[in-house]
Amino acid sequence: MKSNNTNLAIGIIAIIAGILVIVFPNIVAYVIGLVLIAYGVLNFL
């Protein structure tokens, strides 16, 4: 079972990775970026 700190770190990394992917976009990368951001945000809920 993952600790809260691990989930927090994964969430932050997912959000940062998602933003970076959207900054350098193509259609596939844009969709992946949105999924990463959504996953990161859901980790905080």
Contacts in CASP RR format, 6 or more apart in sequence:
PFRMAT RR
TARGET T0000
AUTHOR 0000-0000-0000
METHOD contacts of the structure
MODEL  1
MKSNNTNLAIGIIAIIAGILVIVFPNIVAYVIGLVLIAYGVLNFL
2 10 0 8 1.000
7 43 0 8 1.000
8 43 0 8 1.000
8 44 0 8 1.000
10 40 0 8 1.000
10 43 0 8 1.000
11 39 0 8 1.000
11 40 0 8 1.000
11 43 0 8 1.000
11 44 0 8 1.000
12 40 0 8 1.000
14 36 0 8 1.000
14 37 0 8 1.000
14 39 0 8 1.000
14 40 0 8 1.000
14 43 0 8 1.000
15 36 0 8 1.000
15 37 0 8 1.000
15 40 0 8 1.000
15 41 0 8 1.000
17 33 0 8 1.000
17 36 0 8 1.000
18 32 0 8 1.000
18 33 0 8 1.000
18 34 0 8 1.000
18 36 0 8 1.000
18 37 0 8 1.000
19 33 0 8 1.000
19 37 0 8 1.000
21 29 0 8 1.000
21 30 0 8 1.000
21 32 0 8 1.000
21 33 0 8 1.000
21 36 0 8 1.000
22 29 0 8 1.000
22 30 0 8 1.000
22 33 0 8 1.000
22 34 0 8 1.000
END
